[in-house]
Structure formats: C-alpha cells, structure tokens
Amino acid sequence: MNSALMQNAEESPSGKGGSTGTSSTTKSSNNFMPFGGGPRLCAGSELAKLEMAIFIHYLVLNFHWKLAAPDQAFAYPYVDFPNALPITIQHRSSTKLHD
C-alpha cells in the first residue's frame, strides 16, 4: 500500500484513517468529456447526438466537398490538421440526385 495515501486515524473524519479525498496529491484530469459523465451526465446528450446524426445525413446527401488545399493530418497527441483542413463545399443539384 502506498504510504503517501495513508493518514493518521485522528486526522481522518471517520476516525478510521485512509484518504479523505482532499489530499494535495489528488490528480485532476484534463481530458475533454463531451456531455460529461457519471452522475453529472448531460440530460440532452442523446438529443444532441441525434441532431448531429441528422445534420451529417443531410450534409452527405445534399453537398459535395473536396480539399481546397493539401493538408496532412498528424495524430499525436490528438488528431489535428495544421491548415485546419480547408474544404470547398458545393450544393448538389436536385437533377443530379435523381439520375
């Protein structure tokens, strides 16, 4: 057991010793969690996911896009594009969809 996590029984609120959770050794996470998690889960997370799915559906069906300039992704420490992945978007004509 890690001795840095142990405390005197007199210092513990329960009188049983152990960590109280207020230690200065507590490490906070810098990870982004969309919609939160656990007991503080966002109530509208499923609605937001549905709206994004519908948006992507119509974007794929009704628009055509291509790269405006070359860009190479790198994946460390996260996926990123140095030039912000510039694209050009064109609306597909309604006659083209029915051919």
C-alpha positions as CSV (number, residue, x, y, z in Angstrom):
1,M,0.0,0.0,0.0
2,N,1.3,3.5,-0.8
3,S,2.3,5.3,2.4
4,A,1.6,8.7,0.8
5,L,-2.1,7.8,0.8
6,M,-2.2,6.8,4.4
7,Q,-3.1,9.3,7.2
8,N,-3.3,9.2,11.0
9,A,-6.6,7.9,12.4
10,E,-7.1,11.1,14.3
11,E,-6.9,13.3,11.1
12,S,-9.5,11.2,9.2
13,P,-13.1,12.4,9.6
14,S,-14.3,8.8,10.0
15,G,-11.6,8.1,12.6
16,K,-10.5,5.0,10.6
17,G,-7.6,6.5,8.7
18,G,-7.2,6.4,4.9
19,S,-7.5,9.0,2.3
20,T,-10.2,11.7,2.6
21,G,-10.2,12.7,-1.0
22,T,-8.9,16.3,-0.1
23,S,-5.3,15.4,-0.4
24,S,-3.0,17.7,-2.3
25,T,-1.8,14.6,-4.2
26,T,-5.2,14.3,-6.0
27,K,-4.6,14.4,-9.7
28,S,-7.1,16.2,-11.9
29,S,-7.8,15.0,-15.4
30,N,-7.5,17.4,-18.4
31,N,-9.4,15.0,-20.7
32,F,-12.3,16.5,-22.6
33,M,-15.5,14.6,-22.0
34,P,-18.4,15.7,-24.2
35,F,-21.7,15.6,-22.4
36,G,-19.9,14.9,-19.1
37,G,-20.2,11.5,-17.4
38,G,-21.3,9.7,-14.3
39,P,-23.9,11.4,-12.0
40,R,-23.5,14.7,-13.9
41,L,-24.3,13.3,-17.3
42,C,-25.9,15.9,-19.7
43,A,-29.6,15.4,-19.9
44,G,-29.7,16.5,-23.6
45,S,-26.8,14.3,-24.8
46,E,-28.9,11.9,-26.8
47,L,-30.9,14.7,-28.4
48,A,-27.6,16.4,-29.4
49,K,-26.2,13.2,-30.8
50,L,-29.5,12.7,-32.8
51,E,-29.3,16.3,-34.2
52,M,-25.7,15.8,-35.2
53,A,-26.6,12.5,-37.0
54,I,-29.4,14.2,-38.9
55,F,-27.1,17.1,-39.8
56,I,-24.4,14.8,-41.2
57,H,-27.0,12.8,-43.1
58,Y,-28.2,15.8,-45.0
59,L,-24.7,17.1,-45.4
60,V,-23.6,13.9,-47.1
61,L,-26.7,13.6,-49.2
62,N,-27.1,17.2,-50.4
63,F,-23.5,18.5,-50.7
64,H,-20.2,17.6,-52.3
65,W,-16.9,18.7,-50.8
66,K,-13.3,18.5,-51.7
67,L,-10.0,19.7,-50.3
68,A,-9.3,23.4,-51.1
69,A,-5.6,22.9,-50.3
70,P,-3.4,20.0,-49.4
71,D,-3.3,19.2,-45.7
72,Q,-1.7,16.3,-43.8
73,A,-3.1,15.1,-40.5
74,F,-0.9,14.3,-37.6
75,A,-2.2,12.1,-34.7
76,Y,0.0,12.9,-31.7
77,P,-1.2,13.8,-29.0
78,Y,-4.5,14.1,-30.8
79,V,-5.7,14.2,-34.5
80,D,-5.1,17.6,-35.9
81,F,-4.7,19.3,-39.2
82,P,-2.0,22.0,-39.4
83,N,-4.0,24.1,-42.0
84,A,-7.4,23.4,-40.4
85,L,-8.4,21.1,-43.3
86,P,-9.7,23.7,-45.8
87,I,-12.6,22.4,-48.0
88,T,-14.8,23.8,-50.7
89,I,-18.5,22.8,-50.5
90,Q,-20.9,22.7,-53.4
91,H,-24.6,22.0,-53.2
92,R,-25.6,19.0,-55.4
93,S,-28.2,19.9,-57.9
94,S,-31.6,18.2,-57.5
95,T,-31.5,16.9,-61.0
96,K,-28.2,15.2,-60.3
97,L,-29.6,13.3,-57.3
98,H,-32.4,11.7,-59.4
99,D,-30.2,10.4,-62.2
